[in-house]
Amino acid sequence: MKKEECFYLGKIVSKFSFKGEVLIKLDTDEPESYLKMESVFVDYNNNLVPFFIDKSSLHKSDLLRVKFEDVDSEEDADDLMKADIYLPLTLLPKLEGNQFYYHEVIGFTIRDINFGKVGVIKAVNDSTAQALFEVDRDGVEILIPMNDEFIGKIDRGSKIIYVETPEGLIDLYL
């Protein structure tokens, strides 16, 4: 399994017991959705390695307490500390309407109601206070805030996101 075929679920942040249990900080608004997983992929030495789950439970609402098969001691768990956890993209629930996953809209065209065709989304930058569409317009990068008030409609069939940005925003980049 390749990372491109998976989505980031979280990170192993600490050991929980001397029997090899670990705590995973989940990157989700619905941690309870991931209680019944049978396995996950652990980024181990830059390879995605499947780990099977013996048991799991929620710990302090946003942490998942997990006992993996064949991880039976503190030393085994130490080896997994700070490792990222992934699941196959096929396990993501389908979103509809104006909801979308960041990876899903890469390659979509942005059309502004007033400006017209802006360009193609090459990435989503979520490391800032507000997530941004990184749009390529003939080699020029245009950043558009992913604000619910700006996003009018998402046409998945045509791969177009219709936006209405504040007057002059796009012109700043041109």
The 8 nearest C-alpha neighbors of each residue, nearest first, counted from 0:
[[1, 47, 4, 2, 5, 87, 48, 3],
 [0, 2, 3, 4, 5, 47, 46, 87],
 [3, 1, 5, 4, 0, 6, 47, 85],
 [4, 2, 1, 5, 6, 0, 88, 87],
 [3, 5, 2, 1, 88, 87, 0, 6],
 [6, 4, 87, 88, 2, 86, 3, 85],
 [5, 7, 85, 86, 88, 87, 8, 4],
 [6, 8, 85, 9, 84, 5, 86, 83],
 [9, 7, 85, 84, 26, 25, 6, 86],
 [8, 10, 25, 26, 84, 24, 83, 7],
 [9, 11, 83, 23, 24, 84, 82, 12],
 [10, 12, 23, 81, 82, 80, 22, 13],
 [11, 13, 81, 23, 22, 10, 80, 24],
 [14, 12, 22, 21, 11, 80, 15, 23],
 [13, 15, 21, 20, 16, 22, 76, 19],
 [14, 16, 21, 20, 22, 13, 17, 19],
 [17, 15, 18, 20, 19, 14, 73, 21],
 [16, 18, 73, 19, 72, 15, 20, 14],
 [19, 17, 72, 71, 16, 20, 73, 70],
 [20, 18, 72, 71, 73, 76, 70, 17],
 [19, 21, 66, 15, 16, 65, 18, 14],
 [22, 20, 14, 15, 65, 13, 64, 19],
 [21, 23, 64, 13, 63, 11, 12, 62],
 [22, 24, 11, 63, 10, 62, 12, 25],
 [25, 23, 62, 10, 9, 11, 12, 61],
 [24, 26, 9, 27, 8, 23, 62, 61],
 [27, 25, 9, 8, 24, 28, 7, 30],
 [28, 26, 29, 25, 30, 8, 9, 61],
 [27, 29, 30, 26, 25, 61, 31, 32],
 [28, 30, 27, 31, 32, 33, 61, 26],
 [31, 29, 32, 33, 27, 61, 28, 25],
 [30, 32, 33, 29, 34, 57, 60, 35],
 [33, 31, 30, 29, 34, 35, 36, 27],
 [32, 34, 31, 35, 30, 36, 29, 63],
 [35, 33, 31, 36, 32, 55, 56, 30],
 [34, 36, 33, 37, 32, 55, 54, 31],
 [37, 35, 38, 34, 33, 52, 39, 55],
 [36, 38, 52, 51, 35, 39, 53, 54],
 [37, 39, 51, 52, 50, 36, 49, 40],
 [40, 38, 50, 49, 86, 85, 41, 84],
 [39, 41, 49, 85, 48, 47, 84, 50],
 [40, 42, 84, 48, 47, 43, 83, 49],
 [43, 41, 47, 83, 46, 45, 82, 84],
 [42, 44, 46, 45, 41, 47, 48, 82],
 [43, 45, 46, 42, 47, 82, 48, 41],
 [46, 44, 43, 42, 47, 48, 41, 82],
 [47, 45, 43, 42, 44, 48, 41, 1],
 [46, 48, 42, 41, 40, 43, 0, 49],
 [47, 49, 40, 41, 46, 50, 42, 43],
 [50, 48, 40, 39, 41, 51, 38, 47],
 [51, 49, 38, 39, 40, 48, 67, 52],
 [52, 50, 38, 68, 67, 37, 49, 53],
 [51, 53, 67, 38, 37, 54, 68, 66],
 [54, 52, 67, 66, 68, 51, 55, 65],
 [55, 53, 66, 52, 65, 56, 67, 64],
 [56, 54, 65, 64, 34, 66, 63, 57],
 [57, 55, 64, 63, 34, 58, 65, 54],
 [56, 58, 63, 60, 62, 64, 59, 61],
 [57, 59, 62, 60, 63, 64, 56, 61],
 [58, 60, 61, 62, 57, 63, 64, 56],
 [61, 59, 58, 57, 62, 30, 63, 31],
 [62, 60, 59, 30, 25, 24, 58, 63],
 [63, 61, 24, 58, 23, 57, 60, 22],
 [62, 64, 57, 23, 22, 58, 56, 65],
 [63, 65, 22, 56, 55, 21, 57, 58],
 [66, 64, 55, 21, 20, 54, 63, 67],
 [65, 67, 20, 54, 53, 52, 55, 21],
 [68, 66, 52, 53, 70, 51, 65, 69],
 [67, 69, 70, 51, 53, 52, 66, 50],
 [70, 68, 71, 67, 75, 51, 19, 50],
 [71, 69, 19, 75, 67, 68, 72, 76],
 [70, 72, 19, 18, 69, 75, 73, 68],
 [73, 71, 19, 18, 75, 74, 17, 70],
 [72, 74, 76, 17, 19, 75, 77, 18],
 [73, 75, 77, 72, 76, 78, 19, 71],
 [76, 74, 72, 70, 73, 78, 77, 19],
 [75, 77, 73, 19, 78, 79, 74, 70],
 [78, 76, 74, 80, 79, 75, 73, 14],
 [77, 79, 76, 75, 80, 74, 73, 82],
 [80, 78, 76, 77, 82, 81, 11, 75],
 [79, 81, 77, 82, 11, 78, 12, 13],
 [80, 82, 11, 12, 10, 79, 83, 13],
 [83, 81, 11, 80, 79, 10, 42, 41],
 [82, 84, 10, 42, 9, 41, 11, 81],
 [83, 85, 41, 9, 8, 10, 40, 7],
 [86, 84, 7, 40, 8, 6, 5, 39],
 [85, 87, 5, 6, 39, 40, 88, 8],
 [86, 88, 5, 89, 90, 4, 6, 85],
 [89, 87, 5, 90, 91, 6, 4, 86],
 [88, 90, 87, 91, 92, 5, 86, 4],
 [91, 89, 88, 87, 92, 86, 5, 93],
 [92, 90, 88, 89, 93, 87, 6, 86],
 [91, 93, 90, 94, 89, 88, 95, 100],
 [94, 92, 91, 95, 99, 90, 100, 89],
 [95, 93, 98, 99, 92, 96, 100, 97],
 [96, 94, 98, 97, 93, 99, 153, 155],
 [95, 97, 98, 153, 94, 152, 99, 154],
 [98, 96, 153, 152, 95, 99, 150, 151],
 [97, 99, 96, 94, 95, 100, 153, 93],
 [100, 98, 94, 101, 97, 103, 95, 104],
 [99, 101, 103, 102, 104, 98, 94, 91],
 [100, 102, 103, 104, 123, 99, 105, 122],
 [103, 101, 100, 104, 105, 123, 122, 99],
 [102, 104, 100, 101, 105, 99, 106, 107],
 [105, 103, 107, 102, 101, 106, 100, 120],
 [104, 106, 120, 121, 107, 102, 103, 122],
 [105, 107, 120, 119, 104, 121, 108, 158],
 [108, 106, 158, 104, 159, 120, 105, 119],
 [107, 109, 119, 159, 118, 160, 120, 158],
 [108, 110, 160, 117, 118, 159, 119, 161],
 [111, 109, 116, 161, 115, 117, 162, 160],
 [110, 112, 162, 115, 114, 163, 113, 161],
 [111, 113, 163, 114, 115, 162, 110, 161],
 [114, 112, 111, 115, 163, 164, 166, 110],
 [113, 115, 111, 112, 116, 117, 110, 169],
 [116, 114, 111, 110, 113, 112, 117, 109],
 [117, 115, 110, 118, 109, 111, 114, 108],
 [116, 118, 109, 110, 115, 136, 111, 114],
 [119, 117, 136, 135, 109, 108, 134, 116],
 [118, 120, 108, 134, 135, 107, 106, 109],
 [121, 119, 134, 106, 105, 107, 133, 122],
 [120, 122, 105, 134, 133, 106, 119, 135],
 [123, 121, 133, 120, 105, 132, 124, 134],
 [122, 124, 132, 131, 133, 125, 101, 130],
 [123, 125, 131, 130, 126, 122, 132, 133],
 [124, 126, 130, 127, 123, 131, 129, 128],
 [127, 125, 124, 128, 130, 129, 131, 123],
 [126, 128, 129, 125, 130, 124, 131, 144],
 [129, 127, 130, 126, 125, 131, 124, 144],
 [130, 128, 127, 131, 144, 125, 145, 126],
 [129, 131, 125, 124, 145, 127, 144, 128],
 [132, 130, 144, 124, 145, 143, 123, 142],
 [131, 133, 123, 143, 142, 134, 144, 120],
 [134, 132, 142, 122, 120, 123, 121, 141],
 [133, 135, 120, 141, 119, 140, 118, 121],
 [134, 136, 140, 119, 118, 139, 138, 137],
 [137, 135, 118, 139, 138, 140, 117, 134],
 [136, 138, 139, 135, 118, 140, 119, 134],
 [137, 139, 136, 135, 140, 134, 141, 118],
 [140, 138, 136, 137, 135, 141, 172, 173],
 [141, 139, 135, 134, 136, 138, 133, 142],
 [140, 142, 134, 172, 133, 135, 139, 143],
 [143, 141, 133, 132, 131, 134, 140, 144],
 [142, 144, 132, 131, 145, 141, 133, 134],
 [145, 143, 131, 146, 130, 132, 129, 142],
 [146, 144, 131, 130, 132, 143, 147, 129],
 [145, 147, 149, 148, 144, 150, 129, 130],
 [148, 146, 150, 149, 145, 151, 97, 144],
 [147, 149, 146, 150, 151, 163, 145, 162],
 [150, 148, 163, 162, 146, 147, 164, 151],
 [151, 149, 162, 147, 148, 152, 161, 146],
 [152, 150, 162, 161, 149, 163, 153, 148],
 [151, 153, 161, 160, 150, 97, 154, 162],
 [152, 154, 160, 97, 155, 159, 161, 96],
 [153, 155, 159, 156, 157, 158, 160, 152],
 [154, 156, 158, 157, 153, 159, 160, 107],
 [155, 157, 154, 158, 159, 153, 107, 160],
 [156, 158, 159, 155, 154, 107, 108, 153],
 [159, 157, 155, 107, 156, 154, 108, 160],
 [158, 160, 108, 154, 107, 157, 109, 153],
 [161, 159, 153, 109, 152, 154, 108, 110],
 [160, 162, 110, 152, 151, 111, 109, 150],
 [163, 161, 150, 111, 151, 149, 110, 164],
 [162, 164, 149, 112, 111, 150, 151, 165],
 [163, 165, 149, 162, 166, 168, 111, 169],
 [166, 164, 168, 167, 163, 149, 169, 113],
 [165, 167, 168, 164, 169, 113, 170, 163],
 [166, 168, 170, 169, 165, 171, 164, 114],
 [169, 167, 171, 170, 166, 165, 164, 172],
 [170, 168, 171, 167, 172, 141, 173, 164],
 [169, 171, 167, 173, 172, 168, 166, 114],
 [172, 170, 169, 168, 173, 167, 141, 166],
 [173, 171, 170, 169, 141, 140, 139, 168],
 [172, 170, 171, 169, 139, 141, 140, 136]]
